[in-house]
Amino acid sequence: MNAVLRFVDAVNRGDVDGVETAFHPDFEMIVPQHPGRGFKGRDQGVTKMRSLMTTHPEGRI
């Protein structure tokens, strides 16, 4: 299964550890409409996803 499908599956199951394995260590979030919201690194991505998944446990992709 590719990283995108692993990510979607993990989010839909509420599996933060699974989300983490889907992120590449050199992950970079680029937000063209809000450049200040961009970031680099797996840890930051996992932290943001953990927060989203905790705040909105019903969230699905």
C-alpha positions as CSV (number, residue, x, y, z in Angstrom):
1,M,0.0,0.0,0.0
2,N,1.4,3.4,-0.9
3,A,2.0,6.2,1.7
4,V,-1.1,8.1,0.8
5,L,-3.4,5.1,1.2
6,R,-1.6,4.2,4.5
7,F,-2.1,7.8,5.7
8,V,-5.8,7.8,4.8
9,D,-6.4,4.4,6.3
10,A,-4.6,5.4,9.6
11,V,-6.5,8.6,9.9
12,N,-9.9,6.9,9.3
13,R,-9.0,4.3,12.0
14,G,-7.8,7.0,14.4
15,D,-4.3,5.4,14.4
16,V,-1.8,8.1,15.2
17,D,1.1,5.6,15.1
18,G,0.0,4.5,11.6
19,V,-0.2,8.2,10.6
20,E,3.4,8.7,11.7
21,T,4.7,5.8,9.6
22,A,3.1,7.3,6.5
23,F,5.1,10.6,6.9
24,H,8.5,10.6,5.3
25,P,11.3,12.0,7.6
26,D,11.8,14.9,5.2
27,F,8.1,15.7,5.0
28,E,7.3,19.3,4.0
29,M,3.9,21.0,4.3
30,I,3.5,23.8,1.8
31,V,0.5,26.1,2.2
32,P,0.6,28.6,-0.7
33,Q,-2.3,30.6,0.5
34,H,-0.8,30.9,4.0
35,P,3.0,30.6,3.7
36,G,3.6,31.1,7.5
37,R,1.7,27.8,8.2
38,G,4.1,25.7,6.3
39,F,6.7,23.5,8.1
40,K,9.2,20.7,7.5
41,G,9.7,17.4,9.3
42,R,7.9,14.3,10.3
43,D,7.6,15.3,14.0
44,Q,5.8,18.5,13.3
45,G,3.4,16.7,10.9
46,V,2.6,14.0,13.5
47,T,2.1,16.6,16.2
48,K,-0.4,18.5,14.1
49,M,-2.2,15.3,13.0
50,R,-2.3,14.1,16.7
51,S,-3.9,17.4,17.6
52,L,-6.4,17.2,14.8
53,M,-7.3,13.6,15.6
54,T,-7.7,14.3,19.3
55,T,-9.8,17.5,18.7
56,H,-11.9,15.9,16.0
57,P,-12.0,12.1,16.6
58,E,-14.9,11.8,14.2
59,G,-12.8,13.2,11.3
60,R,-12.5,11.1,8.2
61,I,-10.8,11.4,4.9
